[in-house]
Structure formats: structure tokens, C-alpha cells
Amino acid sequence: MKQILIIGGGSIGERHVRCFQQTGRAEITLCEMRDDLRMDVSNRYGLNQCFSSLHEALQNAAFDAAVICTPAHMHILMSLDLAAAGCGILIEKPLSTSLQGTSQLQTAVSSAQLPVSVAFVLRQHPALQALKKSVVDGRFGRPVQIVFIGGQHFPYYRPAYREIYYSRHETGGGAIQDALTHMVNAAEWIVGPITRLIADAEHCVLDGVDVEDTVHMMTRHDDILGSFSLNQHQPPNESTLTVICENGAARFEAHHCRWLSCTEPGSEWTVEETIQIERDDLFMSQAEAFLDQLDKNGDPACSIDEALQTLRVNLAALESVKTARWVDI
């Protein structure tokens, strides 16, 4: 059994507690500063040990790894403390809200040869994995364009959005850092890193916050063109990522848990595979993959270098919104 410390008892922290526990391969300890929340999560999942701070946890117990589920601006400093303690680390997305400390973290992790991964959970989706394989294997020829269109009613899914990290860019809030970063990372995973971009964004609808809830972004992945359109206020929860290649196209529909293909001009999409999946299933797969990495039986699902590239995209998009200019990455 691996000893796993979950840092942060909010909604994502609780999900990690539940999903790591359900693997049957980990004993969970929670670190949460709020007394009521710490006790609530601890009692609900029958945890034997809890701490109110990371310092207290590292002083009083030993862990194989920790999962960082705090607001994004805290990720790097916590990761450095964990690296110094020799812990493996799973860091919730995004990696951070700035580049400060990222080079030190890369050096610390490399020097200690620690298992580290970043939790871009879409990489665990079987339909997206199958789409990626079809593109990488060249089934549809050379990729030339990637297009994302999506949105959901964020207050419906996160009613407390005004009181959490989402309300400020400095803590990882806004549509660019909170939601769009998932699809940016997925797109870079499939067709390669974004090399330049221009973005437009606005706060259009969501009450009680000033951060952007609507984003349009055009990208270049070297010679591959991309576009991303997202809002966090439309009624339907829909998310579609399409890769257009020389000899066909492949599409991932997250809301239908499936992927499709089309190769004949004028023809309809063909459903390649529909996956029966619950939301926790992706996090269970992510937990299993990270535990495999701890056992030296697998590579990181998303490496620090890959997550750092996506962080650079987040920062470039925010800069482009301010300057209304193309930004090179």
C-alpha cells in the first residue's frame, strides 16, 4: 500500500481521496487547513490520519507521494517542499499561475529522480486516447488543423465559484486558466505544442466575478493551425475537439463520451467508439496511472515539461488579451 497525502479538501481534493482510496492500492492521509472541512472529509471516508498543514504532515509522517489540490498559485512552493522531502508528486492543473519557481522545481525533481505528474485528467479519457492514436499512426494523413468548441453553465456545476480560486487570475481563476487549459493541453498532446497565439476574452455573464468567462483563441502549432472557442455560461454542457488531416478528420465529443471519423467528402461522421464512463472513472484511471508511476511501471501521464508548456500558453493568452497582439511561445 502506498502512503498518499492529499493536500486540500475541497471538491477536487475530496475526489482524489475517494478515487485513490477506491484503487485499493493506497492509504490516504488528508491535509486541510479548515477544521470543519478536514473533519467532514475524514469522517466521510474513514481516514485514520489528518493534518492541518503541509509542514505538520511532513514533520509527523512519511509519504510515498502527495497530490496537490490547492489553488494554482500555491502549487510550486508546495511541490518544492515535497521534493525536498523525497515525495512523489501529482499536481493538479494548471501547474501554476506564473513561471516563478518552475525551473527550480524541474531541477529538484530531476536531481532526486522523483516521480512527478500533472493532473490533466482528459489524457485518461479512452475516446481521446483512441483519437490520438489514430492521428499519430497517420490513419488520416498529416494533421493540418485542430478546432475546439465548448462550453457549460459553470455556476450550475460550481455554485460556489464566487468564493473559490475561480474569482481571481492570481489564484488560477478565469476561463483561460480554469477550463480552456484542459483542451489546450489535450490539443498539444495530440498535434504538438502551440508556438504562437492571439486571444480575445471578456467577462460577459457570470455574476460576482470580473474574470473572463468567454474566450476565443487562434493558435499555431508550427505549421498546424488551431482555434479554440469556450464559454462558461451556455445552458448545454458540450465539448468537441476536431483534428482535420489531409485525408480525413477525427472528432472527440466529451459530452457524448465518444470519438468519430470522416474520410469521404460529403459524408456523415462515423461513430468509431462510444465509452460508458462516469466522471470518477477518469480520476480512478489517473490514480492508477500515478500509482504505476510510483512503482516504476509507467511514465507520467503529463510531465512537468508538458505542463510547463501549457502554462506558457495560459500566460501568453492572458498577455494577448491585454495587448490584442500575437504572442510567440
N, C-alpha and C positions, 0 to 999 in steps of 0.2 A: 504493500500500500504506500502510495506517495503521500507525503505530508504537503498539503497545498494551503497557502494563505490567500484568502480572498480579501482584497483591500477595497472597502467601500460597500455599504449595504443597501444602496439604492436599487432601483429596478433592475439594472444590468448586473449589479453585484449579486443580487438575490438569484438571478437567472443562472449565473455561473456557479453559485453554491449548489443549486438544485441539479444542474447538469453534470458537474464534476462528481457530485455525490452519486448520481444515478449510473455512472460508469462502473461503480463497484471497485474502482482501482485507486481511490483517493480518500484520505481522511481530511476533512475540511476544518479549518480554523478561520474565523471571521475577524477582521479588523475594521471597526467602525467607531467614529468619534461620538456619535449621538447615542446616548444611553438607551433611549426608548427603542430606537430602530435596531440597535445591536441586540437587545434582549428579545425583541419581536422575531427577528430572523433566526436567532439562535434557538429559541423555543420551537419555532415552526419546523426547523429541520433537525432538531435534536443534536446540536453541536456541543461537543464536550469542552471546548475552549474558545474564548473570545478575548480580544484586546481592544483598548480604546485608541491606540496609536501604533504607528509602524515601529517607532523606537521601542515601545514596550514589548511588542511582539518579537522583535529581533533579539531583545535582551533576555527574553524568558523562554524561548522555544527555538527549535531548529526546523527548517523547512526545505523540502526539495525544490520548491518553486512557489512563486506568488503570481496572482492575477490582479493587475492594477485596474480598478473600476472607478477611479476618482475623476473629477473634471480634468480636461486635457492639459491644462497649464501646469498640473502637478506631476505629470507622468515622468518627465525626465529626471527630476530630483529624486523621486521615489525609486526609479529604476537604478540610479547610481548608488543609492543606499543598498538596494537589494544585490546589485552586482558586487559591492564591497563585502557583502555577507556570503557570497558564493551561491546565491539562489538563481535558479532558472526563472525566467520572466515571461509572462503573457501580458501584453499591454493592450488595453482597449484602444480602439481607433478614436480620433486620429492620434498619431504618435505624439504630437504636441501642438502648441499654438504658435511656436516660434522655433528658429533653428538653434537657439541658445542651449548649450549643453549637449547637443546631439553628437558632435564629434567626440566629446569625452566619453559618452556612452558607448559609441562604436569601439573606441579604443579599449575601454574597460571590459566589454563583452568579448572582444577578440582576444585580449591578453589572458583572460581567465577561461576562454573557450566555453562560455556558458550557453546553454540552450535558451534562445530567446525567439519569440514570435509576436506578431502584431495581429490583433483580432479583427481583421476584415472578414467577417463571417460569410459573406457571399461566396468566397472561394470554396466553401464547403457544400455549395448547392450542386447536387448531382446533374441537374439540367445545364447549369452554366459550365460545369466541368466537361460535360459531353460536347457542348458547343465549342469550347476552347480547343478540345482535342481535334474536332473536325476541321477547325481553321488552321491549327498548327500542322496537322497532317496534310494540308493542301487540298482537301476534298473539293473546295470551291475555287481554287486558284489563289492568286495573290490578293490579300486584303487591300482595298483602296479607300474605304470609308467606314467610320463607326458612328452610330447615331443612338443617343439615349433620349427618351421622352418618358417622364414620370411625374407622379405627384400623389399626395394623400392629404387628408384633413388632419394635420398634426395635433390640434387640440383634442380631437376625438381619441387619439391613441395616447397622448401625453397631456392630460388635463392640467398638470402642474407645471407646464412649460415656462410659465412666467417666473416661477420661483427657483428654477434649477439652472444649470450651466448654460442652457439654451439662450438666455436673455442677453448675454454679452459675448462679443467676439473674443475677449481676453480669456474666457473660460472655455472656449470651444463652441460657442453658440452661433446661430445663424445657419441658413440653408446650405451654404458652401461647405462649412466645416462639419456640420452635423449629418446631413443627408447626402448631398451630392458627392462627398468624398468616397462613399461606398462604390458608386458607379464609376468614378474616376479610377479608383484602384482596380476595379474589375476590368475596365477597358484597357488600362496599362498592362495588366496581367495577360490579356488576350492578344493585343496588337503592338505592345511596346510603349515606352514612356512618352509622355507629352513633352515636346521640345519648345513649343511656344503657344500662346493663347491670347485671346481677348475675351473679356467678360462684361456683362451688364447685369445688374441686380437691383432689386428695390424691395422695400418694405411696403407691401400692398394691402394686406388684410389682417394679419394676426394682431389681436388686441393685447395691449400691455407690454409690448416689446418694441424696440426700434431696429433690430437686426433684420437683414433681408429674409424674405420668405419666398421670393421668386427669383430665379436665376436663368440666364441664357449665356452659353459659353461656346465659342468656336475654338477648335484646337488643331494643332499639327503634331502628329506622331512621326517625325521626319517627313516622309512623302505620303503618309496616310492622313486623310482629312477626318476631322471629328466634329461633332456638335452635341451639346448637352442642354436639355431644357427641363427644368424642375420647378414645381411649386409645392408649397406645404399647406394649401388651403382648399384644393378642389375636393368635391364630395367622393368621387371614386378613388380607391387605392389601386393605382395601376403603375406598372414599371416595365418598360420594354427597352431592350438593348439589341440593336441590329448591326451585324457586321456584313458589309457589302463587299464582295470579292469580284474578281474578273469574270468568273464563270458561275456565279450564283450568290445566294445570300443565306445567312443563318440568323435566327432571331431567338432571344431569350425573353420569355414573358414570366416575370416573377409572380405576378398576381394569379396566373394560371398554373404555376409550377411546371412549366414545360418549355421545350425548345422546338423550333420549326425550321424548315428549309424550303428554298425555292430555287430552281435551276432553269426552268423553261420560261422564256418571255411570254407574258400574258397569262401565266398560270397562277393558281391559288397556292397559298402556303400549304406545305405538307407537315403534319404533326409528326415529329421524329420520336418524341418520348414525353409522356406526362408522368410526373412524380407525385406519389401520395406522400405528403410530408406535412408535419406540424412545425411551428416555429422553433420549439425546443430541439427538434431533430438536428438542425444546423449547429446549434450550440453544443449538443451532445457530440456530434462529429468533430467539432473544433476541439472539445475537451479530449476526446480520444486521440486526435492527431497530436496535440501538445504532450499528452502522456507518452505517446510513442516516441516523440522527440526527446523527452526526458530519458527514455530507455535506450536512446541511440538507435532507434528503429525507423527514423524518418527525418526529413528535412523540415525547416519551418514552413508553415502554410503561407506565411507572409514574412519575409525577412525584414530586419531593420532597414537595410538599404532600399528595399522596395517601398516600405512605409515612409522613409525619408523622401523619396522621390514624390510620393503622393502629397506629403506635407508641403513640399516646394510648390506643387500645383495649387494647393489651397491658398498659400501665401501669395502666389502670383495672381490668382483670380481676385483676391481681395485688393491687391495693388491695382490691377487692371480696372476694377470697378471704380476706384478713386480717380485714376488718371485718364480713363477712357482710351487707353493705348494697348497695343500688343506688348506682351511681356515674354522675353526669352527665358527659358529654364535651363 
